[in-house]
Amino acid sequence: MPDGEKRKPDHPDHPDHPDAPVRQDAQVQQDQQDPAETDAARRRRRAQFLRELHEAKALRDRVQPRRARAARMRQAMRMRTFRW
């Protein structure tokens, strides 16, 4: 191989190979969906996520009561020292 010449990739899955499959970005795939359905689906997914997050926090508070109490005390202190 002469100086400066790159070795061509032999494996077809290598990103520089000419026959490599073109991978689309997740954002591009999301943009191709129906916009009206996407907005409603996003709100449903967000609501589901927030429900699960709240449930996980409640479970953590039940299984770690000392940590939950300390967090409540810190929050109460922050609220007492907050200036309107």
BELMO-V64546 format. One line per field, one symbol per residue. phi: phi as a letter, one per 40 degrees, with the letter a starting at -180 (. if undefined). burial: I if it has 16 or more other ideal C-beta (glycine too) atoms within 10 Angstrom, else O. A space follows every 10 residues. Layout:
phi: ???
burial: ???
//
This chain:
phi: .ccgcccccc cccccccccc cccccccccc cccccccccc cccccccccc cccccccccc cccbcccccc cccccccccc ccbc
burial: OOOOOOOOOO OOOOOOOOOO OOOOOOOOOO OOOOOOOOOO OOOOOOOOOO OOOOOOOOOO OOOOOOOOOO OOOOOOOOOO OOOO
//
